[in-house]
């Protein structure tokens, strides 16, 4: 059932990982406008300070903490402090993530570890720390910002895509487990949104491709995400026609998969063309 109260977010404690830039910061700004209490987590102290100042600081119930979600010890320590200071979140938005535009063969081993640790394990470990408080309260909402690459084999960034597939699978599994405690799960699968997500050097050196011109306005993602929370919707594609594409890829087999896989092979060939590798 949809939550119809226009003031639903007012007074709610919302914790957002990766909340100092991109989608996370945009969500924090809109939720502040709707009078939510905001806690943003990010791995750089200067970005946390800047985001909290931009959100209005304590006067607007906005707080921030340095937390590298790729580090288990840091997550345990920081999230325990958040719990002690603010309590368990009403809404947890697992937004932090990054990608590198390389093939798996080209990827550096340390980057493989970091990609898995942040994009999948980070969301799991942050949720685990906060979950007990939600269970005891018998309410909560976990929002996982995934990607259309969590439903389609988009590459070259195989580890990132695999992590987002993992987020989808994990979300599907915990949804029935947590329903008995009144805890909702929502997964957002956006397409390409212009943010600093694409600031890694590998995105600047790749060849221009027509499909990368398809971008989604930030406000569209923000409004769709908050609407999905209000509607208790499990999965939402942004834009919605991406859901049809994901369905068609699996429903029509080779009819859709062959041209799609041909497109992916073309993207891979561009990578090796630039690098001069055989």
PEGILIN-V675029 format. One record per residue. N is the residue number from 1. RES is the residue in one small letter. PHI is phi as a letter, one per 30 degrees, with the letter a starting at -180 (999 if undefined). NEAR is the number of other ideal C-beta (glycine too) atoms within 10 Angstrom. D_FIRST is the distance of its C-alpha to the first C-alpha in whole Angstrom. Layout:
{{N RES PHI NEAR D_FIRST} {N RES PHI NEAR D_FIRST}}
//
This chain:
{{1 x 999 5 0} {2 x d 10 4} {3 x d 13 7} {4 x c 7 9} {5 x d 9 12} {6 x d 9 15} {7 x c 9 16} {8 x e 16 14} {9 x d 22 16} {10 x d 12 19} {11 x i 12 21} {12 x d 18 19} {13 x d 18 21} {14 x c 25 21} {15 x c 26 23} {16 x b 28 24} {17 x d 27 27} {18 x i 28 29} {19 x d 32 28} {20 x c 26 31} {21 x a 20 32} {22 x h 22 30} {23 x d 23 26} {24 x d 24 26} {25 x d 24 28} {26 x d 19 26} {27 x d 28 23} {28 x d 27 25} {29 x d 19 26} {30 x d 17 23} {31 x d 26 21} {32 x d 19 25} {33 x d 12 24} {34 x c 16 21} {35 x i 13 23} {36 x d 22 21} {37 x c 21 24} {38 x c 25 25} {39 x b 24 27} {40 x c 28 28} {41 x b 29 30} {42 x a 26 33} {43 x c 19 36} {44 x b 13 39} {45 x d 11 40} {46 x d 10 41} {47 x d 19 37} {48 x d 20 35} {49 x d 14 38} {50 x d 16 37} {51 x d 23 34} {52 x d 22 33} {53 x d 11 36} {54 x d 14 34} {55 x d 24 31} {56 x j 14 33} {57 x i 13 34} {58 x d 9 33} {59 x d 7 33} {60 x c 15 30} {61 x h 18 29} {62 x c 23 29} {63 x b 20 31} {64 x b 24 32} {65 x b 20 34} {66 x d 16 36} {67 x a 26 34} {68 x d 18 35} {69 x d 26 33} {70 x d 20 35} {71 x c 16 37} {72 x e 15 36} {73 x d 8 38} {74 x d 16 37} {75 x d 22 33} {76 x e 14 34} {77 x d 13 36} {78 x d 19 34} {79 x d 26 31} {80 x d 12 32} {81 x d 12 34} {82 x d 21 30} {83 x d 16 29} {84 x d 8 32} {85 x d 10 32} {86 x c 16 28} {87 x j 13 26} {88 x d 21 23} {89 x d 24 21} {90 x d 19 18} {91 x b 22 17} {92 x c 27 20} {93 x c 29 21} {94 x d 26 23} {95 x c 26 25} {96 x e 26 28} {97 x l 25 30} {98 x a 18 33} {99 x b 22 35} {100 x b 19 39} {101 x c 19 40} {102 x b 21 42} {103 x d 16 43} {104 x d 13 42} {105 x d 11 46} {106 x d 15 47} {107 x d 17 44} {108 x d 10 46} {109 x e 7 45} {110 x d 8 44} {111 x d 15 42} {112 x e 15 40} {113 x d 13 40} {114 x d 16 38} {115 x d 23 36} {116 x d 17 35} {117 x d 17 35} {118 x d 22 33} {119 x d 27 30} {120 x c 22 29} {121 x d 17 31} {122 x e 27 30} {123 x d 28 26} {124 x d 16 27} {125 x d 18 29} {126 x d 25 27} {127 x d 22 24} {128 x d 13 26} {129 x d 19 28} {130 x d 20 25} {131 x d 18 23} {132 x e 11 24} {133 x d 13 24} {134 x d 22 20} {135 x d 16 20} {136 x d 11 22} {137 x d 14 20} {138 x i 10 17} {139 x a 13 15} {140 x l 23 15} {141 x b 23 14} {142 x c 24 17} {143 x c 23 17} {144 x c 24 20} {145 x d 27 22} {146 x c 25 23} {147 x a 28 25} {148 x d 20 26} {149 x d 20 29} {150 x d 26 26} {151 x b 23 26} {152 x b 20 29} {153 x d 14 33} {154 x d 21 33} {155 x a 20 37} {156 x d 24 39} {157 x a 25 37} {158 x d 19 37} {159 x d 21 36} {160 x d 24 33} {161 x d 23 32} {162 x d 19 32} {163 x d 25 30} {164 x d 27 27} {165 x d 18 27} {166 x d 18 27} {167 x e 23 24} {168 x d 17 22} {169 x d 12 24} {170 x d 18 23} {171 x d 22 20} {172 x d 13 19} {173 x d 11 21} {174 x d 17 20} {175 x e 17 16} {176 x d 9 16} {177 x d 10 19} {178 x c 19 17} {179 x e 11 14} {180 x d 9 16} {181 x c 14 16} {182 x i 13 13} {183 x c 20 14} {184 x c 20 12} {185 x b 24 14} {186 x b 22 14} {187 x c 26 17} {188 x c 24 18} {189 x c 23 21} {190 x d 21 23} {191 x d 19 27} {192 x d 15 30} {193 x c 19 29} {194 x d 11 33} {195 x b 16 33} {196 x d 11 35} {197 x e 17 34} {198 x c 17 37} {199 x d 11 39} {200 x d 16 41} {201 x e 9 44} {202 x d 17 43} {203 x d 14 41} {204 x d 9 44} {205 x c 11 47} {206 x d 17 45} {207 x d 11 46} {208 x d 7 44} {209 x b 11 42} {210 x e 6 40} {211 x d 11 37} {212 x d 13 36} {213 x d 8 37} {214 x d 10 33} {215 x b 12 31} {216 x c 16 28} {217 x d 11 28} {218 x e 19 27} {219 x d 10 24} {220 x d 14 23} {221 x d 23 22} {222 x d 19 21} {223 x d 13 18} {224 x d 19 17} {225 x d 25 16} {226 x d 18 15} {227 x d 12 12} {228 x d 20 11} {229 x d 23 11} {230 x d 16 9} {231 x d 14 7} {232 x h 13 7} {233 x d 17 9} {234 x d 13 12} {235 x b 20 15} {236 x b 21 16} {237 x c 21 19} {238 x b 22 21} {239 x d 16 23} {240 x d 9 20} {241 x d 10 23} {242 x d 20 24} {243 x d 16 22} {244 x d 12 24} {245 x d 16 27} {246 x d 17 26} {247 x d 13 25} {248 x d 14 28} {249 x e 17 30} {250 x d 11 29} {251 x d 10 29} {252 x c 10 32} {253 x h 10 34} {254 x e 8 38} {255 x e 10 37} {256 x c 15 35} {257 x d 15 36} {258 x d 10 39} {259 x d 9 39} {260 x d 15 36} {261 x d 13 39} {262 x d 9 42} {263 x d 13 40} {264 x d 14 39} {265 x d 11 43} {266 x d 11 44} {267 x d 19 42} {268 x d 15 44} {269 x d 12 47} {270 x d 15 47} {271 x e 20 47} {272 x d 14 50} {273 x d 10 52} {274 x d 12 51} {275 x d 12 52} {276 x i 6 55} {277 x d 10 54} {278 x d 4 55}}
//
